[in-house]
Amino acid sequence: MRDHREAVGRWSLSVTWVLLALGVMIGSEVACAARRHQAVVASSAIYEALAAVQDGEMAAFEAGAIPIEQHRAFNADLAVALRAERAFNSAVAAWPASTDAAAELAKLVGALTRLTQHLAALPLSEPQRVILGKIDAALTVAVSLAASLGGTP
Amino acid sequence: MTILLWAQLGAELVRIGSASYATIRQAVRATDDGDDAQLARLDKLLVERIAQADREAIRPDA
């Protein structure tokens, strides 16, 4: 009878360990996928904001609202921001093999900040203020994601 | 008899756990595939946007 109880005890302990292991596997799988998906959504939002900024600035330039020197300078900064967004996008694609996503995101935040400052120096009309608002929105997304990644994606 | 019941219960729990894991893994895989497609699409769009910004950055005077 005692052997019987011990056998039952051993068996239930083994089952518990197997179930615990499964629980841990499921938990880590879901957590990792959720973080990557969050980064993909953020990258998409940042791209959409930058595309809207590019189209908005181009329309303002073609309407004669922005002098050509400022248009060139703005686009030079925009190209830097777009390249930073592409680098971040590539780092997310390589997830989780790459640990570069947070570093690329930091560069992207720097590029977006510079773009915001650049645009803030322009004599802005109301539509151009809307453009600035979109860059700010992209920046907010990037900064909040950077905080959630915490440097160890 | 009791040990047989425990064995059946244990086997059933492990079977349910494994099936749940497989289902979740499949859902995660589907999300990953969708995300990969979106990232590839973004990369292609970014290449075009970068080329446009580069062109405008050296736009000649009208």
Backbone of each chain as ProteinMPNN parsed JSONL, in Angstrom:
{"seq_chain_A": "MRDHREAVGRWSLSVTWVLLALGVMIGSEVACAARRHQAVVASSAIYEALAAVQDGEMAAFEAGAIPIEQHRAFNADLAVALRAERAFNSAVAAWPASTDAAAELAKLVGALTRLTQHLAALPLSEPQRVILGKIDAALTVAVSLAASLGGTP", "coords_chain_A": {"N_chain_A": [[0.834, -1.219, 0.0], [1.966, 1.204, 0.796], [4.009, 1.444, -1.106], [2.457, 1.701, -3.307], [1.237, 4.206, -2.875], [3.5, 5.832, -2.962], [4.276, 5.476, -5.591], [2.131, 6.645, -6.929], [2.45, 9.253, -6.022], [4.971, 9.915, -7.144], [4.344, 9.757, -9.834], [2.343, 11.761, -10.133], [3.881, 13.963, -9.548], [5.689, 13.981, -11.673], [3.947, 14.469, -13.793], [3.094, 17.002, -13.083], [5.497, 18.459, -13.396], [5.894, 18.198, -16.159], [3.635, 19.571, -17.116], [4.138, 22.098, -16.049], [6.472, 22.761, -17.423], [5.452, 22.877, -20.02], [3.737, 25.046, -19.691], [5.564, 27.127, -19.194], [6.939, 27.134, -21.637], [4.854, 27.852, -23.423], [4.189, 30.373, -22.391], [6.608, 31.902, -22.767], [6.833, 31.782, -25.494], [4.543, 33.18, -26.424], [4.96, 35.702, -25.236], [7.334, 36.592, -26.487], [6.53, 36.674, -29.174], [4.541, 38.615, -28.997], [5.973, 40.931, -28.357], [7.562, 41.271, -30.651], [5.562, 41.615, -32.565], [4.44, 43.968, -31.639], [6.548, 45.705, -32.178], [6.544, 45.569, -34.962], [4.077, 46.74, -35.567], [4.575, 49.311, -34.559], [6.68, 50.103, -36.255], [5.316, 50.187, -38.68], [3.508, 52.268, -38.155], [5.266, 54.403, -37.816], [6.404, 54.501, -40.352], [4.12, 55.197, -41.903], [3.591, 57.747, -40.885], [5.946, 59.137, -41.618], [5.765, 58.935, -44.403], [3.461, 60.438, -44.848], [4.395, 62.892, -44.017], [6.395, 63.366, -45.93], [4.871, 63.504, -48.303], [3.178, 65.642, -47.645], [4.985, 67.77, -47.254], [6.057, 67.937, -49.795], [3.832, 68.685, -51.296], [3.366, 71.2, -50.197], [5.716, 72.471, -50.944], [5.506, 72.407, -53.759], [3.371, 74.077, -54.031], [4.537, 76.435, -53.633], [5.052, 77.285, -51.068], [7.295, 76.691, -49.616], [10.669, 77.62, -49.665], [13.241, 76.702, -52.051], [15.794, 76.117, -50.987], [15.282, 75.468, -48.341], [13.626, 73.334, -48.78], [15.381, 71.477, -49.904], [17.163, 71.104, -47.763], [15.424, 70.122, -45.844], [14.639, 67.695, -47.03], [17.064, 66.355, -47.059], [17.406, 65.819, -44.333], [15.108, 64.333, -43.977], [15.685, 62.074, -45.517], [17.676, 60.931, -43.961], [16.172, 60.241, -41.691], [14.384, 58.421, -42.848], [16.155, 56.419, -43.638], [17.035, 55.601, -41.153], [14.66, 54.563, -40.146], [14.369, 52.442, -41.922], [16.56, 50.868, -41.197], [15.828, 50.192, -38.587], [13.511, 48.758, -39.16], [14.663, 46.557, -40.502], [16.108, 45.438, -38.405], [14.047, 44.607, -36.745], [12.917, 42.697, -38.414], [14.872, 40.743, -38.31], [14.565, 39.75, -35.811], [14.336, 37.098, -33.369], [17.031, 36.918, -33.543], [18.636, 39.082, -33.892], [19.931, 41.662, -31.819], [19.738, 44.245, -32.211], [17.593, 45.935, -32.478], [16.725, 47.823, -30.511], [18.902, 49.585, -30.466], [18.896, 50.551, -33.085], [16.454, 51.761, -33.013], [16.924, 53.841, -31.238], [18.591, 55.452, -32.788], [16.764, 56.12, -34.753], [14.911, 57.617, -33.287], [16.542, 59.799, -32.717], [16.933, 60.83, -35.317], [14.305, 61.51, -36.005], [13.785, 63.437, -34.11], [15.572, 65.42, -34.895], [14.46, 66.053, -37.349], [12.012, 67.109, -36.568], [12.872, 69.399, -35.186], [14.052, 70.747, -37.288], [11.863, 71.278, -38.954], [10.378, 72.837, -37.275], [11.71, 75.201, -37.371], [10.951, 76.364, -39.696], [8.945, 78.847, -41.409], [5.825, 78.283, -40.672], [2.738, 77.426, -42.214], [-0.766, 76.753, -41.639], [-1.401, 74.132, -42.793], [1.177, 73.102, -42.816], [1.769, 72.992, -40.159], [0.224, 70.862, -39.494], [1.672, 68.853, -40.699], [3.94, 68.887, -39.083], [2.773, 68.009, -36.735], [2.301, 65.363, -37.416], [4.866, 64.31, -37.592], [5.591, 64.587, -34.951], [3.804, 62.767, -33.855], [4.817, 60.372, -34.878], [7.26, 60.367, -33.626], [6.487, 60.16, -30.961], [5.418, 57.577, -30.94], [7.733, 56.085, -31.513], [9.37, 56.724, -29.304], [7.845, 55.743, -27.18], [7.833, 53.045, -27.774], [10.543, 52.505, -27.629], [10.917, 52.82, -24.9], [9.379, 50.697, -23.966], [10.756, 48.522, -24.974], [13.092, 48.615, -23.595], [15.818, 48.389, -24.08], [16.614, 45.743, -24.309], [15.604, 43.892, -26.558]], "CA_chain_A": [[0.0, 0.0, 0.0], [2.864, 2.359, 0.857], [4.652, 1.524, -2.423], [1.429, 2.174, -4.217], [1.105, 5.657, -2.659], [4.726, 6.481, -3.448], [4.232, 5.456, -7.059], [1.163, 7.664, -7.337], [3.096, 10.546, -5.739], [6.015, 10.149, -8.155], [3.677, 9.965, -11.114], [1.696, 13.077, -10.17], [4.959, 14.965, -9.576], [6.196, 14.012, -13.058], [2.935, 15.139, -14.623], [3.15, 18.427, -12.724], [6.68, 19.048, -14.039], [5.649, 18.277, -17.607], [2.666, 20.651, -17.337], [4.826, 23.361, -15.756], [7.376, 23.018, -18.556], [4.607, 23.309, -21.135], [3.268, 26.399, -19.357], [6.682, 28.062, -19.399], [7.176, 27.214, -23.093], [3.768, 28.63, -24.028], [4.324, 31.763, -21.927], [7.72, 32.604, -23.398], [6.515, 31.867, -26.934], [3.556, 34.248, -26.614], [5.56, 36.982, -24.851], [8.292, 36.976, -27.525], [5.767, 37.019, -30.381], [3.818, 39.863, -28.75], [6.93, 42.044, -28.431], [7.937, 41.47, -32.056], [4.391, 42.155, -33.257], [4.339, 45.362, -31.199], [7.578, 46.437, -32.914], [6.099, 45.652, -36.362], [3.005, 47.744, -35.603], [5.219, 50.621, -34.367], [7.422, 50.416, -37.476], [4.311, 50.553, -39.689], [2.98, 53.595, -37.798], [6.312, 55.39, -38.081], [6.49, 54.637, -41.819], [2.953, 55.942, -42.393], [3.767, 59.147, -40.498], [7.008, 59.718, -42.448], [5.241, 59.039, -45.773], [2.544, 61.577, -44.846], [5.252, 64.081, -43.908], [7.049, 63.561, -47.229], [3.85, 63.947, -49.261], [2.705, 66.961, -47.215], [6.028, 68.767, -47.524], [6.173, 68.046, -51.26], [2.676, 69.466, -51.756], [3.597, 72.588, -49.768], [6.803, 73.0, -51.79], [4.973, 72.614, -55.12], [2.454, 75.221, -53.969], [5.361, 77.633, -53.464], [5.064, 77.692, -49.662], [8.61, 76.419, -49.012], [11.771, 77.942, -50.575], [13.954, 75.501, -52.501], [16.912, 75.772, -50.089], [14.705, 74.775, -47.175], [13.107, 72.059, -49.293], [16.537, 70.568, -50.027], [17.669, 70.787, -46.413], [14.427, 69.27, -45.191], [14.695, 66.351, -47.621], [18.307, 65.711, -46.61], [17.099, 65.286, -42.994], [14.076, 63.3, -44.135], [16.367, 60.867, -46.008], [18.346, 60.332, -42.786], [15.121, 59.625, -40.862], [13.863, 57.246, -43.572], [17.177, 55.357, -43.554], [16.999, 55.094, -39.765], [13.443, 53.733, -40.06], [14.638, 51.197, -42.659], [17.479, 50.067, -40.372], [15.018, 49.654, -37.483], [12.647, 47.752, -39.782], [15.496, 45.368, -40.759], [16.439, 44.841, -37.102], [12.834, 43.904, -36.288], [12.763, 41.513, -39.276], [15.85, 39.733, -37.88], [14.17, 39.349, -34.449], [15.078, 37.553, -32.205], [18.466, 36.681, -33.704], [19.313, 40.368, -33.749], [19.642, 42.428, -30.595], [20.01, 45.614, -32.631], [16.369, 46.72, -32.658], [16.691, 48.97, -29.6], [19.941, 50.532, -30.892], [18.409, 51.198, -34.308], [15.336, 52.616, -32.619], [17.497, 55.048, -30.633], [19.04, 56.295, -33.91], [15.553, 56.617, -35.409], [14.377, 58.687, -32.435], [17.422, 60.96, -32.938], [16.656, 61.383, -36.651], [12.967, 62.13, -35.972], [13.899, 64.659, -33.303], [16.236, 66.42, -35.743], [13.481, 66.444, -38.365], [11.035, 67.969, -35.886], [13.517, 70.696, -34.931], [14.239, 71.348, -38.608], [10.572, 71.766, -39.432], [9.914, 73.878, -36.357], [12.397, 76.442, -37.73], [10.344, 76.912, -40.915], [7.733, 79.669, -41.195], [4.791, 77.293, -41.02], [1.319, 77.739, -42.378], [-1.572, 75.774, -40.907], [-1.171, 72.753, -43.276], [2.521, 72.662, -42.432], [1.669, 72.637, -38.725], [-0.343, 69.498, -39.479], [2.812, 67.977, -41.013], [4.759, 68.811, -37.862], [2.029, 67.166, -35.795], [2.476, 63.957, -37.806], [6.213, 63.894, -37.178], [5.526, 64.446, -33.486], [3.093, 61.512, -33.566], [5.772, 59.285, -35.158], [8.271, 60.425, -32.57], [5.879, 59.643, -29.732], [5.333, 56.112, -31.099], [9.093, 55.536, -31.411], [9.864, 56.878, -27.93], [7.124, 54.842, -26.277], [8.303, 51.679, -28.059], [11.907, 52.404, -27.076], [10.775, 52.625, -23.451], [8.842, 49.349, -23.685], [11.799, 47.514, -25.29], [14.017, 48.689, -22.465], [17.209, 48.108, -24.473], [16.875, 44.308, -24.523], [14.466, 43.351, -27.301]], "C_chain_A": [[0.862, 1.258, 0.0], [3.566, 2.58, -0.483], [3.704, 2.121, -3.45], [1.279, 3.7, -4.124], [2.323, 6.408, -3.194], [4.742, 6.563, -4.972], [3.294, 6.538, -7.585], [1.769, 9.056, -7.153], [4.123, 10.895, -6.789], [5.392, 10.508, -9.504], [3.066, 11.363, -11.202], [2.735, 14.2, -10.205], [5.516, 15.114, -10.994], [5.238, 14.763, -13.962], [2.968, 16.64, -14.359], [4.327, 19.112, -13.409], [6.482, 19.222, -15.538], [4.714, 19.443, -17.919], [3.304, 22.017, -17.081], [5.743, 23.755, -16.916], [6.598, 23.511, -19.765], [4.128, 24.742, -20.93], [4.334, 27.44, -19.613], [6.954, 28.252, -20.894], [6.125, 28.081, -23.764], [3.914, 30.107, -23.664], [5.416, 32.514, -22.648], [7.478, 32.786, -24.891], [5.603, 33.058, -27.203], [4.172, 35.609, -26.306], [6.502, 37.495, -25.934], [7.556, 37.441, -28.78], [5.06, 38.358, -30.199], [4.746, 41.067, -28.87], [7.325, 42.327, -29.874], [6.78, 42.104, -32.814], [4.209, 43.632, -32.901], [5.343, 46.23, -31.972], [7.183, 46.608, -34.386], [5.018, 46.725, -36.504], [3.602, 49.145, -35.474], [5.958, 51.042, -35.636], [6.452, 50.858, -38.582], [3.78, 51.96, -39.427], [3.995, 54.688, -38.11], [6.453, 55.61, -39.59], [5.341, 55.494, -42.343], [3.093, 57.425, -42.084], [4.815, 59.817, -41.386], [6.536, 59.905, -43.895], [4.302, 60.242, -45.877], [3.325, 62.888, -44.783], [5.878, 64.404, -45.266], [6.047, 64.113, -48.258], [3.369, 65.358, -48.928], [3.714, 68.055, -47.529], [6.151, 69.008, -49.016], [5.038, 68.904, -51.816], [2.864, 70.942, -51.409], [4.679, 73.232, -50.632], [6.274, 73.318, -53.195], [3.987, 73.777, -55.17], [3.212, 76.523, -53.74], [5.472, 78.102, -52.023], [6.436, 77.517, -49.006], [9.7, 76.769, -50.031], [12.613, 76.701, -50.883], [15.112, 75.106, -51.572], [16.399, 74.987, -48.874], [14.142, 73.407, -47.574], [14.248, 71.038, -49.397], [17.021, 70.123, -48.645], [16.712, 69.845, -45.679], [14.524, 67.837, -45.708], [15.97, 65.606, -47.251], [18.079, 65.081, -45.227], [16.063, 64.16, -43.062], [14.705, 61.98, -44.604], [17.073, 60.15, -44.858], [17.313, 59.596, -41.925], [14.57, 58.363, -41.529], [14.864, 56.087, -43.534], [17.204, 54.748, -42.142], [15.788, 54.184, -39.565], [13.662, 52.394, -40.783], [15.552, 50.276, -41.846], [16.724, 49.423, -39.205], [14.129, 48.521, -37.993], [13.418, 46.435, -40.01], [15.839, 44.651, -39.452], [15.245, 44.065, -36.551], [12.634, 42.625, -37.105], [13.69, 40.386, -38.822], [15.57, 39.204, -36.477], [13.924, 37.844, -34.382], [16.581, 37.341, -32.337], [19.252, 37.972, -33.486], [18.959, 41.013, -32.408], [19.805, 43.906, -30.909], [18.772, 46.507, -32.68], [16.351, 47.963, -31.779], [17.712, 50.025, -30.019], [19.488, 51.283, -32.138], [17.273, 52.158, -33.986], [15.847, 53.923, -32.011], [17.97, 56.01, -31.729], [17.832, 56.925, -34.614], [14.944, 57.765, -34.606], [15.204, 59.957, -32.627], [17.113, 61.639, -34.263], [15.299, 62.094, -36.675], [12.988, 63.429, -35.179], [14.51, 65.774, -34.151], [15.262, 66.946, -36.801], [12.442, 67.401, -37.774], [11.618, 69.362, -35.666], [13.669, 71.468, -36.24], [12.941, 72.0, -39.081], [10.059, 72.914, -38.557], [10.54, 75.234, -36.707], [11.788, 77.086, -38.979], [9.169, 77.823, -40.562], [6.52, 78.848, -41.632], [3.408, 77.891, -41.173], [0.541, 76.64, -41.633], [-1.369, 74.334, -41.431], [0.193, 72.213, -42.863], [2.577, 72.311, -40.943], [1.122, 71.21, -38.585], [0.776, 68.488, -39.752], [3.666, 67.776, -39.759], [4.1, 67.907, -36.828], [2.217, 65.69, -36.107], [3.864, 63.45, -37.436], [6.239, 63.675, -35.664], [4.854, 63.127, -33.097], [4.03, 60.319, -33.776], [6.819, 59.204, -34.062], [7.735, 59.826, -31.27], [5.8, 58.112, -29.769], [6.707, 55.486, -30.868], [9.603, 55.588, -29.977], [9.162, 55.9, -26.993], [7.544, 53.387, -26.515], [9.691, 51.476, -27.473], [11.84, 52.129, -25.577], [10.292, 51.212, -23.149], [9.864, 48.258, -24.003], [12.857, 47.473, -24.211], [15.435, 48.262, -22.814], [17.522, 46.641, -24.665], [15.69, 43.656, -25.228], [14.506, 41.837, -27.36]], "O_chain_A": [[0.56, 2.239, -0.68], [3.711, 3.711, -0.948], [4.081, 2.91, -4.316], [1.203, 4.393, -5.139], [2.198, 7.475, -3.795], [5.157, 7.562, -5.56], [3.605, 7.246, -8.543], [1.623, 9.926, -8.011], [4.161, 12.023, -7.279], [5.838, 11.416, -10.205], [3.237, 12.066, -12.198], [2.51, 15.25, -10.807], [5.78, 16.224, -11.456], [5.647, 15.58, -14.787], [2.881, 17.447, -15.284], [4.184, 20.212, -13.941], [6.847, 20.246, -16.115], [4.952, 20.209, -18.853], [3.042, 22.977, -17.806], [5.786, 24.913, -17.332], [7.021, 24.441, -20.452], [4.112, 25.546, -21.862], [4.062, 28.501, -20.175], [7.17, 29.37, -21.361], [6.454, 28.945, -24.578], [3.781, 30.983, -24.519], [5.2, 33.639, -23.098], [7.86, 33.797, -25.48], [5.862, 33.853, -28.107], [3.934, 36.572, -27.035], [6.483, 38.68, -26.269], [7.903, 38.461, -29.376], [4.985, 39.151, -31.137], [4.361, 42.101, -29.416], [7.414, 43.486, -30.28], [6.982, 43.02, -33.611], [3.866, 44.445, -33.759], [5.024, 47.35, -32.37], [7.448, 47.649, -34.988], [5.042, 47.52, -37.444], [3.194, 50.063, -36.185], [5.876, 52.199, -36.049], [6.741, 51.794, -39.328], [3.619, 52.751, -40.356], [3.64, 55.759, -38.602], [6.601, 56.741, -40.053], [5.559, 56.412, -43.134], [2.757, 58.27, -42.914], [4.604, 60.934, -41.858], [6.862, 60.904, -44.535], [4.334, 60.977, -46.864], [2.954, 63.872, -45.422], [5.892, 65.557, -45.698], [6.343, 65.064, -48.982], [3.175, 66.176, -49.827], [3.353, 69.129, -48.009], [6.329, 70.144, -49.456], [5.252, 69.742, -52.692], [2.562, 71.822, -52.215], [4.57, 74.399, -51.006], [6.566, 74.378, -53.748], [3.791, 74.388, -56.22], [2.606, 77.592, -53.66], [5.942, 79.213, -51.776], [6.712, 78.119, -47.968], [9.665, 76.266, -51.154], [12.686, 75.771, -50.079], [15.386, 73.921, -51.385], [16.992, 73.997, -48.448], [14.183, 72.453, -46.797], [14.087, 69.877, -49.021], [17.253, 68.94, -48.395], [17.128, 68.91, -44.995], [14.495, 66.884, -44.93], [15.97, 64.38, -47.14], [18.504, 63.952, -44.977], [16.129, 63.18, -42.32], [14.313, 60.905, -44.151], [17.071, 58.921, -44.787], [17.549, 58.471, -41.486], [14.319, 57.36, -40.861], [14.477, 54.925, -43.413], [17.373, 53.541, -41.974], [15.881, 53.156, -38.894], [13.203, 51.348, -40.322], [15.349, 49.062, -41.808], [16.951, 48.258, -38.875], [14.004, 47.473, -37.36], [12.9, 45.349, -39.75], [15.86, 43.422, -39.393], [15.41, 42.997, -35.962], [12.232, 41.594, -36.564], [13.341, 39.211, -38.934], [16.266, 38.305, -36.005], [13.315, 37.328, -35.32], [17.329, 37.551, -31.382], [20.37, 37.962, -32.972], [17.827, 40.914, -31.935], [19.986, 44.725, -30.008], [18.891, 47.712, -32.902], [16.001, 49.046, -32.248], [17.433, 51.222, -29.943], [19.67, 52.496, -32.243], [17.141, 53.219, -34.595], [15.271, 54.986, -32.241], [17.782, 57.222, -31.624], [17.862, 58.089, -35.014], [14.512, 58.767, -35.177], [14.655, 61.057, -32.694], [17.037, 62.865, -34.337], [15.159, 63.151, -37.29], [12.305, 64.395, -35.521], [14.042, 66.913, -34.136], [15.248, 68.138, -37.106], [12.049, 68.378, -38.411], [10.961, 70.372, -35.921], [13.446, 72.678, -36.294], [12.939, 73.138, -39.549], [9.397, 73.834, -39.037], [9.982, 76.283, -36.386], [12.086, 78.242, -39.28], [8.484, 77.612, -39.561], [6.232, 78.739, -42.823], [2.97, 78.73, -40.386], [1.135, 75.72, -41.071], [-1.188, 73.413, -40.635], [0.348, 71.021, -42.596], [3.341, 71.439, -40.528], [1.506, 70.462, -37.686], [0.834, 67.423, -39.138], [4.059, 66.659, -39.424], [4.77, 67.141, -36.136], [2.285, 64.859, -35.201], [4.024, 62.303, -37.018], [6.825, 62.714, -35.168], [5.266, 62.459, -32.148], [4.049, 59.382, -32.978], [7.211, 58.12, -33.63], [8.432, 59.087, -30.574], [6.074, 57.439, -28.776], [6.844, 54.503, -30.139], [10.195, 54.627, -29.486], [9.792, 55.301, -26.122], [7.604, 52.592, -25.576], [9.991, 50.429, -26.898], [12.598, 51.317, -25.047], [10.743, 50.595, -22.184], [9.851, 47.194, -23.383], [13.448, 46.426, -23.942], [16.179, 47.819, -21.939], [18.607, 46.313, -25.145], [14.88, 42.966, -24.608], [13.62, 41.219, -27.95]]}, "seq_chain_B": "MTILLWAQLGAELVRIGSASYATIRQAVRATDDGDDAQLARLDKLLVERIAQADREAIRPDA", "coords_chain_B": {"N_chain_B": [[-5.713, -0.054, -9.301], [-6.251, 2.647, -8.637], [-3.82, 3.792, -9.343], [-3.877, 3.407, -12.048], [-5.942, 5.095, -12.826], [-4.78, 7.542, -12.135], [-2.685, 7.529, -13.925], [-4.062, 7.638, -16.344], [-5.315, 10.111, -16.072], [-3.075, 11.783, -15.882], [-1.888, 11.347, -18.398], [-3.88, 12.342, -20.017], [-3.928, 15.061, -19.244], [-1.374, 15.874, -20.074], [-1.665, 15.423, -22.794], [-3.647, 17.32, -23.45], [-2.276, 19.632, -22.751], [-0.123, 19.552, -24.583], [-1.522, 19.728, -26.994], [-2.609, 22.283, -26.716], [-0.295, 23.807, -26.694], [0.639, 23.303, -29.291], [-1.406, 24.477, -30.787], [-1.209, 27.177, -30.001], [1.391, 27.7, -30.829], [1.058, 27.47, -33.553], [-0.639, 29.642, -34.047], [1.048, 31.733, -33.316], [3.023, 31.394, -35.235], [1.562, 32.015, -37.533], [1.047, 34.728, -37.068], [3.675, 35.678, -37.086], [4.371, 35.143, -39.764], [2.635, 36.879, -41.101], [3.587, 39.3, -40.091], [6.201, 39.246, -41.092], [5.698, 39.513, -43.832], [4.594, 42.072, -43.857], [6.797, 43.595, -42.944], [8.57, 43.193, -45.062], [7.162, 44.451, -47.092], [7.145, 47.088, -46.127], [9.89, 47.625, -46.243], [10.384, 47.676, -48.981], [8.792, 49.876, -49.743], [10.082, 51.855, -48.286], [12.555, 52.019, -49.555], [11.835, 53.249, -51.955], [10.855, 55.684, -50.975], [13.154, 56.764, -49.796], [14.783, 57.103, -52.032], [13.326, 59.084, -53.342], [13.495, 61.205, -51.471], [16.257, 61.614, -51.499], [16.594, 62.483, -54.13], [15.137, 64.904, -54.042], [16.629, 66.303, -52.224], [18.774, 67.205, -53.623], [17.731, 68.73, -55.548], [17.709, 70.6, -58.544], [17.837, 74.196, -59.146], [14.853, 75.804, -60.278]], "CA_chain_B": [[-6.83, 0.668, -9.942], [-6.034, 4.085, -8.464], [-2.655, 4.219, -10.128], [-4.295, 3.419, -13.449], [-6.704, 6.342, -12.998], [-3.805, 8.647, -12.124], [-1.937, 7.458, -15.191], [-4.951, 8.13, -17.399], [-5.486, 11.556, -15.858], [-1.809, 12.429, -16.248], [-1.729, 11.27, -19.85], [-4.88, 13.259, -20.602], [-3.468, 16.438, -19.005], [-0.231, 16.119, -20.953], [-2.19, 15.491, -24.165], [-4.318, 18.63, -23.59], [-1.208, 20.653, -22.72], [0.608, 19.506, -25.852], [-2.41, 20.231, -28.044], [-2.696, 23.736, -26.527], [0.981, 24.376, -27.123], [0.683, 23.23, -30.758], [-2.344, 25.477, -31.311], [-0.645, 28.516, -29.773], [2.572, 27.803, -31.69], [0.548, 27.685, -34.914], [-1.14, 31.021, -34.1], [2.227, 32.608, -33.283], [3.657, 31.236, -36.555], [0.745, 32.76, -38.5], [1.311, 36.147, -36.81], [5.039, 35.943, -37.56], [4.356, 35.17, -41.224], [1.986, 38.139, -41.48], [4.518, 40.374, -39.745], [7.323, 39.203, -42.044], [5.213, 40.075, -45.096], [4.447, 43.526, -43.649], [8.14, 44.176, -42.871], [9.128, 43.181, -46.427], [6.431, 45.492, -47.831], [7.657, 48.376, -45.643], [11.258, 47.806, -46.729], [10.279, 48.056, -50.398], [8.258, 51.236, -49.788], [11.108, 52.763, -47.751], [13.578, 52.215, -50.607], [11.291, 54.251, -52.887], [10.78, 56.968, -50.266], [14.531, 57.254, -49.615], [15.233, 57.571, -53.358], [12.642, 60.364, -53.595], [14.086, 62.231, -50.587], [17.608, 61.891, -52.018], [16.431, 63.31, -55.354], [14.679, 66.245, -53.657], [17.693, 66.963, -51.444], [19.721, 67.842, -54.562], [16.901, 69.244, -56.649], [18.3, 71.822, -59.123], [16.959, 75.371, -59.197], [13.908, 75.758, -61.405]], "C_chain_B": [[-6.597, 2.182, -9.866], [-4.889, 4.582, -9.336], [-2.988, 4.288, -11.62], [-5.067, 4.712, -13.761], [-5.775, 7.549, -13.043], [-3.037, 8.696, -13.44], [-2.777, 8.014, -16.327], [-5.126, 9.646, -17.302], [-4.239, 12.319, -16.294], [-1.619, 12.47, -17.747], [-2.665, 12.255, -20.539], [-4.44, 14.717, -20.442], [-2.307, 16.795, -19.928], [-0.699, 16.261, -22.405], [-2.838, 16.857, -24.411], [-3.274, 19.754, -23.638], [-0.462, 20.716, -24.041], [-0.223, 20.075, -26.986], [-2.522, 21.753, -27.951], [-1.432, 24.399, -27.031], [1.058, 24.411, -28.651], [-0.219, 24.299, -31.376], [-1.774, 26.881, -31.184], [0.557, 28.747, -30.685], [2.156, 28.113, -33.131], [0.06, 29.135, -35.074], [0.022, 32.013, -34.124], [2.916, 32.599, -34.642], [2.905, 32.06, -37.611], [0.972, 34.263, -38.334], [2.686, 36.526, -37.34], [5.071, 36.055, -39.086], [3.743, 36.472, -41.735], [2.902, 39.321, -41.224], [5.694, 40.425, -40.716], [6.918, 39.827, -43.381], [5.095, 41.592, -44.994], [5.814, 44.208, -43.615], [8.784, 44.241, -44.257], [8.472, 44.271, -47.271], [6.957, 46.879, -47.436], [9.048, 48.656, -46.198], [11.242, 48.301, -48.18], [9.801, 49.512, -50.518], [9.312, 52.248, -49.323], [12.2, 53.047, -48.785], [13.12, 53.303, -51.579], [11.26, 55.64, -52.243], [12.167, 57.59, -50.095], [15.051, 57.821, -50.94], [14.608, 58.932, -53.672], [13.249, 61.489, -52.751], [15.486, 62.607, -51.067], [17.543, 62.79, -53.261], [16.071, 64.75, -54.982], [15.755, 67.019, -52.891], [18.72, 67.651, -52.349], [18.967, 68.401, -55.778], [17.526, 70.526, -57.209], [17.309, 72.991, -59.094], [16.073, 75.309, -60.436], [14.333, 76.748, -62.494]], "O_chain_B": [[-6.721, 2.901, -10.858], [-4.97, 5.633, -9.972], [-2.451, 5.119, -12.353], [-4.875, 5.334, -14.806], [-5.943, 8.454, -13.86], [-2.777, 9.767, -13.989], [-2.284, 8.764, -17.17], [-5.09, 10.361, -18.304], [-4.318, 13.345, -16.971], [-1.235, 13.498, -18.307], [-2.296, 12.913, -21.512], [-4.559, 15.513, -21.373], [-2.266, 17.887, -20.494], [-0.2, 17.105, -23.15], [-2.611, 17.478, -25.45], [-3.368, 20.685, -24.439], [-0.198, 21.8, -24.56], [0.284, 20.808, -27.835], [-2.531, 22.44, -28.973], [-1.484, 25.425, -27.71], [1.483, 25.407, -29.237], [0.149, 24.944, -32.358], [-1.838, 27.679, -32.12], [0.73, 29.831, -31.243], [2.799, 28.896, -33.829], [0.309, 29.773, -36.097], [-0.009, 33.004, -34.854], [3.34, 33.639, -35.146], [3.513, 32.71, -38.462], [1.079, 34.992, -39.321], [2.847, 37.571, -37.97], [5.716, 36.948, -39.635], [4.252, 37.088, -42.671], [2.987, 40.237, -42.042], [6.133, 41.503, -41.117], [7.688, 40.572, -43.988], [5.452, 42.313, -45.926], [5.98, 45.282, -44.193], [9.457, 45.216, -44.591], [9.136, 44.935, -48.067], [7.185, 47.733, -48.293], [9.354, 49.786, -46.578], [11.98, 49.213, -48.552], [10.348, 50.285, -51.305], [9.427, 53.342, -49.875], [12.704, 54.166, -48.879], [13.904, 54.165, -51.978], [11.594, 56.64, -52.879], [12.33, 58.802, -50.233], [15.677, 58.88, -50.969], [15.275, 59.823, -54.2], [13.487, 62.589, -53.25], [15.859, 63.78, -51.045], [18.329, 63.725, -53.414], [16.627, 65.698, -55.535], [15.778, 68.249, -52.916], [19.44, 68.552, -51.919], [19.513, 68.519, -56.875], [17.841, 71.442, -56.449], [16.096, 72.789, -59.027], [16.483, 74.83, -61.493], [13.667, 76.858, -63.523]]}, "name": "protein", "num_of_chains": 2, "seq": "MRDHREAVGRWSLSVTWVLLALGVMIGSEVACAARRHQAVVASSAIYEALAAVQDGEMAAFEAGAIPIEQHRAFNADLAVALRAERAFNSAVAAWPASTDAAAELAKLVGALTRLTQHLAALPLSEPQRVILGKIDAALTVAVSLAASLGGTPMTILLWAQLGAELVRIGSASYATIRQAVRATDDGDDAQLARLDKLLVERIAQADREAIRPDA"}
